[in-house]
Amino acid sequence: MEVWRLARVLSRTLCLNKSTCGAVLVTSPFLSGGTTVLQGITSRSYSSTGPAVTESTALVYRRHGDPSQVVQLETRKLPELEAKSVLVKILASPINPADINMIQGTWRTASVFNEGDLVTVPNDISVLSAATLGVNPCTAFRMLSDFESLVAGDTVIQNAANSGVGQAVIQIAAAKGVHTINVVRDRPDLQQLTDRLSAMGATYVIKEEMLRKPEIKDIFKVCPRPKLALNGVGGKSATELLRHLQTGGTMVTYGGMAKQPVTVPVSALIFKDVKVRGFWVTQWKRDNKHNDEALRFMLDELCTLIGAGKLSAPSCTEVGMKDFHKALDNAMKPYISSKQILVM
Ligand SMILES: NC(=O)c1ccc[n+]([C@@H]2O[C@H](COP(=O)([O-])OP(=O)(O)OC[C@H]3O[C@@H](n4cnc5c(N)ncnc54)[C@H](OP(=O)(O)O)[C@@H]3O)[C@@H](O)[C@H]2O)c1
């Protein structure tokens, strides 16, 4: 059965509707904000025939530093199972920038969770979609829902448009009929990247430099100025996004890849009354810890888009856990345009 191939919980049965679930996501706000883990469930009969699992292979670190130097593969004993524990086999997990920044060491082959920290997702979505669902698409979904009320025909502008978050923004916005102006850094294979983002539904793909050119006004003859700007970069890039917002529009900062502060032009505040906001999906999950409906609604919406072929996983490179050095190195390289996914 597909669900068993996807993943196996090795210890006990969860009372969940098997027809609608085949994998579960860890939602604990206390776990890494940057790592989504795909797991599946199985029945007691399966677990009784499988070997007892008492250990997990994990990538861990004991000091800060260059991730590929300080992270090592270790075998760790799993904790004893308690009444509401679920022992979960983990199949795939992305390396996100937040993991690189913190080196949180949450990549492992199996783990024990409280059943209250797990939510199900349908078993017909791909491993890559499920493994990447909990962070980037959720971030994109929230930013498109919680700051401006967007309707078909509106426009969103974003930088780092080829990031995992950016690709989810493009697809979720396109499904709503919302135009996206997608800003990327120049690179030798720009046309290839532009074609890929356009195929996902990007309305425009432009280079950072274009933000400062008068030609950008041509875009606003075709679609309205953006109500919402999404900033994953900071520095000059963020300031340029702000300049193109419509009066009263909002810029949401969710990342700072350029490691430079955001400067807000005085004129944007006085004459355009723009709103400058921030978003952190981990905080959203904490705030909504007891609001199962909000999380369920978001995951259902995202999984429906995935099922309809409207939301694909970001461009990925699957790397075996043993090759984690290579994956960590690649995750830190610029212009790579491919999310590194550790496959357990
Ligand atoms: N606040 C939240 O809740 C939340 C949630 C998820 C992610 N994030 C943050 O969002 C950002 C993107 O995450 P992700 O997982 O989507 O990333 P990702 O898929 O790994 O992509 C990284 C992106 O950053 C761009 N980039 C790297 N260095 C840059 C620089 N110096 N200047 C401009 N762009 C640069 C890359 O562009 P090139 O291809 O040009 O290198 C690429 O578009 C990160 O800062 C992450 O921590 C925040």
The ligand as a Tripos MOL2 file, in Angstrom:
@<TRIPOS>MOLECULE
LIG
   48    52     1     0     0
SMALL
NO_CHARGES

@<TRIPOS>ATOM
      1 N1          9.5300   34.1300    8.2560 N.am      1 LIG1
      2 C1          9.1810   32.8940    7.9920 C.2       1 LIG1
      3 O1          8.2270   32.3620    8.5380 O.2       1 LIG1
      4 C2          9.9720   32.1480    6.9710 C.ar      1 LIG1
      5 C3          9.5300   30.9120    6.4910 C.ar      1 LIG1
      6 C4         10.2900   30.2840    5.4980 C.ar      1 LIG1
      7 C5         11.4520   30.8790    5.0420 C.ar      1 LIG1
      8 N2         11.8490   32.0610    5.5770 N.ar      1 LIG1
      9 C6         13.0250   32.7660    5.1060 C.3       1 LIG1
     10 O2         12.7990   33.0690    3.7610 O.3       1 LIG1
     11 C7         14.0200   33.1210    3.0540 C.3       1 LIG1
     12 C8         13.9090   32.1570    1.8740 C.3       1 LIG1
     13 O3         13.7210   30.8280    2.3760 O.3       1 LIG1
     14 P1         13.5290   29.6080    1.3610 P.3       1 LIG1
     15 O4         13.4810   28.3360    2.1100 O.co2     1 LIG1
     16 O5         12.4100   29.9410    0.4810 O.co2     1 LIG1
     17 O6         14.9140   29.7530    0.5760 O.3       1 LIG1
     18 P2         15.6030   28.9050   -0.5730 P.3       1 LIG1
     19 O7         14.6010   28.1070   -1.2990 O.co2     1 LIG1
     20 O8         16.7950   28.2220   -0.0080 O.co2     1 LIG1
     21 O9         16.1080   30.0720   -1.5320 O.3       1 LIG1
     22 C9         17.0000   31.0530   -1.0930 C.3       1 LIG1
     23 C10        16.6930   32.3160   -1.8660 C.3       1 LIG1
     24 O10        17.4500   33.3940   -1.3550 O.3       1 LIG1
     25 C11        18.0680   34.0930   -2.4540 C.3       1 LIG1
     26 N3         19.3010   34.7060   -1.9750 N.ar      1 LIG1
     27 C12        20.3370   34.1150   -1.3500 C.ar      1 LIG1
     28 N4         21.2620   35.0180   -1.0180 N.ar      1 LIG1
     29 C13        20.7980   36.2180   -1.4610 C.ar      1 LIG1
     30 C14        21.3040   37.5360   -1.4290 C.ar      1 LIG1
     31 N5         22.4850   37.8240   -0.8540 N.pl3     1 LIG1
     32 N6         20.5660   38.5330   -1.9870 N.ar      1 LIG1
     33 C15        19.3720   38.2510   -2.5650 C.ar      1 LIG1
     34 N7         18.8420   37.0030   -2.6170 N.ar      1 LIG1
     35 C16        19.5470   36.0060   -2.0670 C.ar      1 LIG1
     36 C17        18.3100   32.9900   -3.4640 C.3       1 LIG1
     37 O11        18.4640   33.5920   -4.7300 O.3       1 LIG1
     38 P3         19.6180   33.1430   -5.7710 P.3       1 LIG1
     39 O12        19.0520   32.0010   -6.5440 O.co2     1 LIG1
     40 O13        19.7870   34.3770   -6.5390 O.co2     1 LIG1
     41 O14        20.8270   32.7370   -4.9570 O.co2     1 LIG1
     42 C18        16.9890   32.2200   -3.3500 C.3       1 LIG1
     43 O15        15.9770   32.8830   -4.0520 O.3       1 LIG1
     44 C19        15.0940   32.7450    4.0820 C.3       1 LIG1
     45 O16        15.6130   33.9410    4.6110 O.3       1 LIG1
     46 C20        14.3110   31.9880    5.1330 C.3       1 LIG1
     47 O17        14.9480   32.0160    6.3950 O.3       1 LIG1
     48 C21        11.1370   32.7000    6.5150 C.ar      1 LIG1
@<TRIPOS>BOND
     1     1     2 1
     2     2     3 2
     3     2     4 1
     4     4     5 ar
     5     4    48 ar
     6     5     6 ar
     7     6     7 ar
     8     7     8 ar
     9     8     9 1
    10     8    48 ar
    11     9    10 1
    12     9    46 1
    13    10    11 1
    14    11    12 1
    15    11    44 1
    16    12    13 1
    17    13    14 1
    18    14    15 2
    19    14    16 1
    20    14    17 1
    21    17    18 1
    22    18    19 2
    23    18    20 1
    24    18    21 1
    25    21    22 1
    26    22    23 1
    27    23    24 1
    28    23    42 1
    29    24    25 1
    30    25    26 1
    31    25    36 1
    32    26    27 ar
    33    26    35 ar
    34    27    28 ar
    35    28    29 ar
    36    29    30 ar
    37    29    35 ar
    38    30    31 1
    39    30    32 ar
    40    32    33 ar
    41    33    34 ar
    42    34    35 ar
    43    36    37 1
    44    36    42 1
    45    37    38 1
    46    38    39 2
    47    38    40 1
    48    38    41 1
    49    42    43 1
    50    44    45 1
    51    44    46 1
    52    46    47 1
@<TRIPOS>SUBSTRUCTURE
     1 LIG1         1 GROUP 0 **** ****
